[in-house]
Structures are given as structure tokens and as C-alpha cells.
Amino acid sequence: MPPPLLGLLLVLPALVVVLLLFVVPLGASVAGAFVVGDGVGLGNFVKTFALYTPDIVFTVLIVSLSTALIGTFAIAIGGYLTLGENPRAVAILRWLYRWPMFIPFIVVGQVLRTFLAKNGLMNNVLIAAGLITPLDAASFLDWRGIVIAFVWKQTPFVALLVAGAMASVDRGTIEAARNLGASRARILVEILVPQVATTLMVSLVLSFVTMMSVLSVPLMINAQSPTMITADIAFRINAYGDYGVANALGLVSLAISACAAIVYLRHSVRERT
């Protein structure tokens, strides 16, 4: 058998899976977004922006804020793992920070729903510690809960990639900066972060796209309006069977994700030129 044909046979199962599970549904969604009654038009998009513009803006703000916080915490974790001087603290952090990676989003939503409620574990602990009174207890089951869920779940993924990239940086530059009196914060910001910027951007774009697709967290934590696009898609299908508007919302979500990818690509091209 010729080598090209053998190679095609080896990758054929993966190609079939990608075609059936991704390409075909994407094509059907794109086509369905423009179907209005018995014809073709932009009616679904008109209805989408008329009804769900606040939710679209809310989604962009929530995911952007979460992405910024994830990047900040990931840099802090990676920096401490690389520059930390307490071996025991570094070992504990290295063991502890990865655990949220193995927890599904639906479990994260359920756990934080009980943790952040007005009578949840967080407020009960604060009340027991005397830090707040029962009347001061407040529910975080709103946009703040979504941000907390996203940041807690995605930070380990980004931190793992960033910490690995920081660990591969030439230690000579770090030691030279230390010999010149640079603090750990300055070494992190001026030496490590610029050298791992590409890895950081890739991981943040992947996290951005992941958060754009999450349904369980907004449904379980934020039961009020505005909400995220994924919850709107589920509502249009389950309540009205309106696949046209649902497909239009999906394309809006895809466009937002594409914008994040374009930002990364422009940054990558700028670095190589």
C-alpha cells in the first residue's frame, strides 16, 4: 500500500469524527440561522439583537473580566512556582492548584451554588468567625458567582501552561537580575512574563472560548437577567423550539470567540515580523 494512502487511512477515523461532530453541525447552524419561515433572511439576527443585546454585552463583560483575572492569578502562581524561595510552600502550591482542572463545570456550578448562597458555607463560616452578622450575609449567586466559578475552574489550566513556560526560561537571566538587586516582582513582570507572553495568550484564548461555551454555570448560579448567551440558546430551544434564533445566537457567540482568536493571531504575527 502506498505511504500516502496508508497515512490517509490512519487519520480517516479522526477526520470522520471531526466532520460528523463539528463540521456538519456548524454548517447546519450557519444555514439555520438564515432560515426565516419558508425563505432566507436576517430576521433571526434582528430578533436576536432586539431581545438579547443586554445578554450579549453581559457575556462579553463576564468572560473578559474572568479572562483578565485568570491571567493575573496564573502569572502569580507560575511566578511563585518559579521564583519562590520556600520549598515547602512551592510544593504545596504545586500540588494544590491543579485540582480544579479535574472537576467538570456542572460540578463547579453545583458546589458554588451551595457555597455562595446567602445561607451557604461561605457566609456561615464568616458568621461563625464573627466577621459578619446574619443580617449582613449576602448571596453571590449573580454575576460575581459566575466570575468566581470561571476563575476557579480555568486558572489551573492557564497556570499549568504558564508555569511550564516559565520553568523553561534560562535561569541565568533570572540569577543575573537577582545579582543586580531586582525584586521577585520586577523579575516576574519584566523578565518572565515577556518571555512567556505567547504561551499566556494561547492559554487565555483557549480559556475565553471555553467559558463562552459553558451552559451549566450560568444556569445554576445566575437565575436572573441578564444572563449568558448559552442560557439564552437553551431557553429558545426548550421553551419555544426556536432553532433559528438559537442558531443566530450561536453565530454571535462564534463571532465573539473569533475576535479573541484574531487578537491572538495579530499579536503572534506582530512578534514574528
N, C-alpha and C positions, 0 to 999 in steps of 0.2 A: 504493500500500500504506500503511495507517495506520501512523504512527510507533510505537505500542506493539507492533504485530505485527512491524515491521522490527527493533526492538530485541530482541524475543524470538528472532527468527531469528539475530541476530548472536551472542547468548550461548548459543544452543542447543548448539553443539558442546562448549563448556566444561561446560555442565550435564550433558550425556550422559557426558562423561569422568568428572566428579566422581561421578555416580550409579553408573556401572559399576565404577569402580576404588576407590571409597571407601565410598559409602553401602551398596551391595549386599553387599560383603564384611563390613562392620561388622554389618549386620543378620544375616547368616548366622552370624557368630561369636557374637553375643549369643544367638541361638536355639540354636546348637550347644552352648553352654556349659551349657545346662539340660537337654539330652537325655541321659538315662541309660537305656541299653538300649532298650526299646520304650516307655518312658514319659518323664516330665518330673520333675526333682527337683534337689536341691542336691548330689548325690553327687560330681560333678566338683569342686565347690568344697571339699567335705570332704577329698577325696583331695589336692587342690592344697595346702591348708594343712597337711595331715598330712605330706606329703612335701617341700614346698618352702618352708616358713616361713623357715628359715635363708637360703635364696637370696633370698627377697623382702626380708628385712631387709638382707642384703648389698647388694642392688641399690639400695635406698633410701640406704644409707650411702655407697656409692661415688658415686652420681650427685649426692647432696647435697654431699659433700666436693669433688667435681670442680667443681660449680657455684660453690661459695664461692671456690675457688682461681681459677677463670676470672674471676669478678667482680673479685677483688683484682688480678690481673695486667692485666685490661682497664682498670681505673681507673688503674693505674700507667702503662700505655702511653699511654692517652689524656691523662693529666695531663702526661707529659713532652712529648708532641707539642704540647700547648697552651702549656705554661709553660717548656719547655726553652730554654736560652739559648745552646746550642751548635748553630748551624745545620747543621753537618756531621753531628753525631750525630743530630739530628732527622731529617735527610734519609735517613740510613742506616736508622734505625729505621722510618721511614715506608715505605721500600722493602722492608725485610726481613720485617716482622711479618706481612704479608698472605699469604705463600707457602703456609702450611699450609691455607688456605681452598680451594685448588685441588687438594688431594690427597685421594682417596677414603679412607674409613675402612679398607677392606680393604688398601690400600697402607700406611696408617699402621700397621696391625697387623703386617704382614709386616716393615716396616722396623724397628719397635721390637722385634720378636721376635728379630731378629739383633743389634740394638744393645744390648738389656738382658740378653741371655743371660749365663750365667756365663763363657763364653768369647767373649762378644760384643765389639763395638767399644769400648763404654764401659769395660769392665774392662781390655781390652788397652791402651787409652790411659792409664788410671790406673797400670797396672803399668809401662808404658814410662816414664812420668814419675816413677816411684819413689814415688808416693803410697800405694800398697798393694802387698802381696806377692801372688803367685799363690794362696797359701792363704787370703788374706783376700777373694778375689773371691767375690761372691755374685750369685745370679740375682735379677733384679727381675721375673721372669715370674710375677707373682702380682697381688694387688690393687693394689700400687704401680704395676705396669706399666699396668694399666687406667686408673688415675688420670692417669698421665703422658700416655697416649695421648689421653684425652679433653681434658685441659687444653691440650695442644699443638695439637690439632686445632680446638677451639672458641674458644680465646682470641682469635684474629684476627677472627672474626666479631663477637664482642661488642665488641672494641676498636675495630673499624671504626665501629660504630654510636655507641659512647660518645664516641670522638674527634670524630666529626662533630657530635654534640650539644654537646660542649664548645667546639668551634670557633665555634659559633653564639651562645655566651653573650656578652653585652655586655662588651667589653673594658674599658669604663670602670670597672666594678666591680672587675675584676682590678687595674687600674692604681691605683685608689683604695686597695685593700688593700695593694698594694706600697708606696705612699707612706706608709702608716701603719705600715710595718715588718713586715707579715705575711710569714712564710716561705712558700716554694712549697708545702710540705706542708700548712700551715694553709689556704692559699688553695684547694688541691685538696680538702681534706676539708670545709671549712666553706662554701665558695662554689660550687665547680664541681659536686661530687657531688650536693648537694641539688637543683641546677637540672637535672641530667640523670638524676635518680632514675627517672623514668618510662621513659625510653629504656633505662636499665640493667635495670630489672625486665622489660621486654618481651623484651630480648635474652637474659636469663638464663632466662626461662621457655621460650623457643624452644630454647635450648641444652639445658635439662633434658629436654624432650620428645624432642629429637633423640638424646640419649645413652641414653634409655630404650629406644629402638628399634634400637640398634646390635647386630648379631649377630657381625660378623667379629672385632671387637677382643677380646671375652671368649673366643671360641673359639680364637683364635690366641695369646693371651697368657696366659690363665689356664686351664690344663687341669685344674685341681683343684677340689675342692668346699670351700666354697660357690662358686657362680658366679652369673651374672646370669640374669634371667628369660628373656631372649631365647634363651640357650643351652638352657635347660630346655624351652622351647617346641619348638625344633628337635629336641631329644632325644626328646621324647614322640611327635613325628610320625614321625621317621626310624626310631626303634628299636621303637616299639610301634604306630604308626599310631593313636595315641590322640588323636583330634581334640577329644574332649570336654574332657579336662584341658588340652590346649593352648589351647583357646578360653577356658577358665576363667582360665588364666594370663594370656592376652591381656587379659581384662577387668580382672584385678587390676592389670596394667600401665597400662591406660587409667584406672583409678581413681586410681592414684598420680599420673599426669600431670595428671588433672583437679584434684587437690589443689593442684598447683603453679599451675595456671591460676586457681583460686579465690583463692589468696593474692594473686596479682597483681590480680585484679578487686577484691578488698576494699581493697587499697592504693589502687587508682585511684579507687574510689568515695569513700574517705575523703579523698583530696586534693581532690575536686571539691565536697565538701559543706562 
